[in-house]
Amino acid sequence: MNSLNCQSFIGRRIPCFSSSIRHDEQELCVGRKDGGIDVYKLDNDEILPINRLSLPEQRATMPVMALRYVPPSPDRPLGNIVISADAGGAIRAWHTSSAQILHATMENRDRPFTCMDISNNLIAASGYDPRIFLYDMTTFNPTRVLGLTKVELGASNERDLLTHTNRVFSCLFHPKDEHVIVTGGWDRTVMIWDTRQRQPVNHISGPYLTGDGLTFSSDGCRLYSASYDPKVALDCWDFRSLAHVWKSSGSGDTHLYSCQSTSQGYVLCCGSQPNQMLAFQEDTGKAVARQGFAHALFDIKAFQDGHRFVVAGDDTVSLVSLQS
């Protein structure tokens, strides 16, 4: 039987909704409800606070809902740039060492962002406005909007599903094809998009997503969806045919927020009611380990070894290991 063991724990009085691990796995960023971003050093089995990224005090702040580190490049080999998307409708690139904002989109509080992902060239974000907004990674200029407005959808005579109809909480680029994006949210539909087309190219019905609840297998052949609806829980889909492969078992009726596939054949999930982290076998969906927490867990990210994870939530940032 496997076990999940908490190696390092930092108690938080402010809920944390998002996290990202730097590519060299030496640094971690965690997005806070008050609009700040905490930067931690990852030192073996410890999480050590080293910096905080925040807007000037006179600026109203909104929760940081998504974080992604930019991969290192020849001109920035350290890779200490993280991109944030917040509920104020802004996307920013931060230098984690100096706490400086390098690039930013215009805020739009009528269009809060709840999810975001990056590819080599694009930033994709969505939220209360269920369309998918694309930005150039270098300039942060808008490049394209995927999906239809409510007015356009109402005027359409098309009978096929054309766009999300409610808030979107998960947005993810395909690991092998940067033109492909998957999104999901409150309308119980996972949309598959081609960034070169305005309308989705396909969809999956069923998953009710309220967090970063989509993850691909490393080869991109399988998609996993973590639902807040405990009757649905974790599902596995063949991404080539969109056929349903399995539904998880032994999840303990947890309302899932986030999931992450690993290099060791597991899918890790976290959620609430009960507040716990779970490990499922990638090939069968069977729950093989669980760890309870005192408060709700909103986000999980995996290390490359597939045995260690960072989980963030209502009152915690924790480093957890999966052991056989």
Phi, psi and omega in degrees: 000135178279162176219150175252123184239130180280115183268326181213139186222132174237115178288137182235137173271347180246125180303145179241126187256346187210160179203162176204138179257130179297154189296332176273001177060030177255354185213149181225137172244141181229127182271131187257160178295329183275009177093354178274164176232119177271135179250130182237148169270132176263109186238097184054250183255025182235151173245114187243121180294134180230340182196164174225132179257126182206156176283161175306150187301331182283350180273131174292138184244154180229157183305140175275113190263342181207144179222141174214126172286140175281131179302147179298152180224169180304325180274345176223073186293336182287331180071030183266050174237127179238140179256134180240150171232133185233171183285000171270003178081022181244149172240131183226148171253121183250142168269114191289339180278318183263350182064024179267146174273122183269321178214158177200148170272168176289139175292146175215094186289350173277356183224066180300137175267137176240353180204158183194148172213165181229152169242194178295331187237343189231154166247132177240131182218153178205178182174235182297321168276111191285006173285166180253120184257125182253139180229148175291131183295329184276315186261342186066016175280143177295140181243327185193153174237127179259138181101177185243152172287167178299323179295314180296320180295319180294329181273352184281144176262000181293139179267343179285159177290125189250339186192167171294149181245004177209182186301145181252133184238355179219135183217127189211129172282147175291138184291343183245349183219103185288355175275349185256130177232140171244143181220154178203160182189220188283347183271013178056037180220131171262120180263143174249124185242149165252123186299346180269357180235147184281330182256154179297151181266343177191176179203162174236132180261142173130305186297130179254099189260133177233011179200196182285068193257025175236138175208144178262154164294162186299330179271357178077007184275340179235144176241136179244138180232129181253116186261146173288336176286112184295341177287339179263314178056228183261128178242149175243134182233138171285113188286343179284321182251347186065019176286146177283127184263309177203160171245137185296155176232149178077027183278352177068028177060028178286138173278109188274139175254318191220151176216158182207124175281160183233171179277358184248017175085026178232159169239123180260138180227158173217158183186210184215168175054062004277156181282108182200164175247138184230148174243130180242146173291133184293330185268341184237338184081009180282133176287125184244350179199153176209153177220122180277151177229163181283337185226170181296147179245129187250338188210143178221139177225143185255147169280165184293334181287348178075004180247344182239148185214153170249131178236135181236146182198208188296326184214028185203149160233118187229146172259121186236142178242146176259122184235144179277000000 
